[in-house]
Every structure is written in structure tokens, then in C-alpha cells.
């Protein structure tokens, strides 16, 4: 799993060969969501507190996430992003 960040038990990943729009995946216990980088639209279920943490983290690192998305599309090595 191409992990790019981890905080509060949440694992953030981004995969190569993914479909548009640009997004990342977050995992927490048995929960999983996909989050669109530009809009913050969430697909899936997450506990409310952890969801807030992921969305706060997104706001802080949107530019870095878009850089990683472009790297992933080109099958490059993703950069780690600071945790929340």
C-alpha cells in the first residue's frame, strides 16, 4: 500500500493507475474513504472525528497532494506528507 501519511491511527494512501478525479484513500480500523483533492468530496464511511481530521489535513496539504497525484499518474515515487 503506497502510504503517504499516517496520523491518529489514520493511514493515507495514493495509488498509481487510478481514475480521475484526483483523490486519495484514507483507512481507519475497518473504515475506508476516498477523498477528492480539489473538492473534498468524500466517498465511503468514516467516524466523524477521524473524518474531520482527514479533511483538516487535506486543507493543509492540498498542493502537496496534487503534486503526488501527478507523480502517481506518471508512476513515480510518491512523497511523504507531514501528518496532522
SULTA-V716660 format. One line per field, one symbol per residue. psi: psi as a letter, one per 40 degrees, with the letter a starting at -180 (. if undefined). Layout:
psi->???
//
This chain:
psi->hgheihifehhhihiifiiiihiiihhhbeihihhhdddehhhaiiidddddddddddddfddddddddddddefahiiihii.
//
